[in-house]
Structure formats: structure tokens, C-alpha cells
């Protein structure tokens, strides 16, 4: 059975283990680690989310644990966990959207102690592989603030192509976002 048919039949493709990280469903027990990096202003500087109280984060973690992997028009956040300890070190999310649901938007966050080690690169590559293996998306897009140089380098390193820019407002200030894309091979 192809993996696409397996997903449609209800088999969850998670967790996905790669060299040093595991992409897995978020859990209520992740609250302390989740709040640790999600309330760090340096981590959240270029993110579209804002810190939330622990009670709200707990509901979010519980809700994300039950989202169907190939759901459309829903933002689905997964945990990025250390492969050896299963401790949450970040999260990665996507939404399958667009005409005929051929497009997935991707975003990711990594705790500061885990940054600069290639862990986000492993997680993003694994997420793109999962999307192409278990959905019908033809392309994956990531929008990045023009000043988020580390994220831009990561997207370029994994082979995403700059396809455009968007003038927008981010947290009340005008800014430019770059649009990066990678296509199904």
C-alpha cells in the first residue's frame, strides 16, 4: 500500500524519527518545555504567534494531539523532540490550503539552546518529506521576515527557492516577507 493511501486509510505517519530529532504529536506533558521557548522574546521575535498563558497553551497542546495529519485548511502544529530524550525542543506546523489543496504553508520554532546545531534543518526536511509522502500537496511554502537571516539561510540550505516578496505589516510595523518554495519532485 502506498504511504499516501495509508494516510487516507487512517494510519498516522507520526512519529517520524530522523538522525537527531523526532517529529511527533504535541502532548499536554510538553507544557513546561513549550512555554519555556514560546515565552522567550528572542525566540518569538519573528514568529506569527504571541506568548499565551499556560492554561491556553495546555488546551492548544491537547487540541494539536488530535488533529488529523492530512486535514485541510487547519494549522497543525507538531513537536520537534530530541531523539534520545523525547524532550520537546521546538515545534513545526503546516496548513494544507490553496486551490485544490495543492499547497502547504510551513513554519517552525526552535528553543534557543537547540539552535545553531542543524536540528531545525533536520526537522524541516523531515516535515517536507512527510508532506510529500502523505498528502497531495505539490509545493511547500514558507514565509519569512526579511530580517530573519538564520531562517533564510536554513530555507536556502535545504533547497527552497525565493519566489517573491510581500510588503506587509508585522506587529504593527511595515515589513517585507520573503516567500520561499519547494516543489514535489
N, C-alpha and C positions, 0 to 999 in steps of 0.2 A: 504494500500500500504506500503510495507517495506520502510524503510528510504533509503536503497541503491537504490531501484527502483525510489524513489522520487528524489534523486540527479541526477540520469541518465535522468529523465524526465525534468530536468532543475530547480528544486526547490533548492534554495540556503539554505544550513543549517546554514548560518550565519545571525545574530549574535548568539553566544552561551553564555548564561549567567550562571555563577556558583555563588558560595557564595559571593565572593567579587570582581570578575573580569568578564569582558565581552571580549570574542574573537570576533572581528569584522573586517570588511574590513578597511584598511588604507584609509585615506581621505586627500585631499590637505590641509584641515584646521588643520591637525595634525602637520604641518611643524615645528612650534616652539618647541613643546614638543619632536618631533622626533629628531630634530637637537640638542636639549639640552642633551639628553643622548647619541646620536650617535657621538657627538664630545667630549665626556668625555673620556680621555685616560684610566682612571681606568675601566670604563665600557667596553671599546673596547679592553682591554689588551689581551684577549684570543679569540677574535672574528675573523672570516674569512673576515669580511668587514673592510673597512677603511672609515674614515670620508670623506664626499663629500660636495662640495659647495651647498648652499641652492637651487640653480636653478636645480641642478642634483637631489637632494633629492625630490624636488617638482614633477619632472617628474616621479620618482620612486613611490611616493605615489599615483599619479594619475594612473599609469600603474597597480599597485597592486590592485587597486579598481576594475579593470575589469577582473582579472584572474578568469577563471572557477575553482571552488573548486576542482574538481577531474581531472584537467588537468595533463597529464603525461609528464615527462622529462622537467618540468618547476619548477623553485623555486618560491613558492608562500608565500609571507610574509603577515601575519595578524597582526592587532593591538591587544595589550593587554591594555584594558582600565579599569579604576576604575568604578565599577558597579554603584556607586552613582552619580558620576560627569561626566562620559563618557570621562574623560580626559585620553589621551594616557600616559601609564606608561612603555610601552615596546612593543616588537614585538616578534612574534614567526613564524617560517617559516618551510616549508617542501617541499620535492620534492618526487613525486611518480616515482620510477625508478626501474632498475634491470630487470632481465629476467621476462617476462610476467607481469611486473609492480606489483610485489608482495611485494615490499619493499618501505618503505618511510623513508627518512632521515629527521631528525628533529633538529632544532637549535632555540635558544631563547636568548633574551636580555631583561634586566630589568633595568630601571633607578635606580641610587644609592639610592635615597630617598625611593624607593619601595622595596628595597632588605631586606632580613632578616625577612620578615613577613609572609612567606608562600604563597605569591601571585604567585610567579613563579611556585611553586608546583601545585597550583590550575589550572594555565594556561596550564601547560604541561599535566596534567591529562586530562583536558578538550579537548586538542588538540588530544591526543591519542584516546580518546573516539570518537571524530568526525571522525578521520581517519578510525577506525574500523567500525563505523556505516555507513559511506557514501562512502567508497571505497572498493576495493577488496584486499587491502594490507594484507599480512599475518603477517608482522612484521614491527616494527618501530625501527630504529637505530639512535643513537646519538653518534657522535664522540666528544671527549672532551680531551683537552690538559691535560697531566698528572699532571700539577701544578695547575689546576683549581679545587681546593678542594671543594669549595662551590657547584659547578655544579656536581661534582662526588657524593657528599652527597645527593643532590637532586635526581639524577638518581637512586641511590641505594634506597632511601626512597620510591620512587614510584614503586619499584619492577622491575626495569630494571636490567639485568644481564650482568656482564662483560664477553664478549665473545672473546676478543682478544686485541692485541696491534698493533700499526702501527708505525714504525720508519719513520719519515717524516721531512720535512723542513717547519718551520713556520716563516714567516717574515725574511727569510734569515738565520735562525738558526736551527740546528738539534734539533728535539724534539720527544717525544713519545706521541701518542694519544691513549686513551683507546676507545674501541668500546663497547658500551652498547646496549642491545637489549631487546625488549619485544615483545611477540608473541600474536597473536589473540587467545582468549580463546574459 
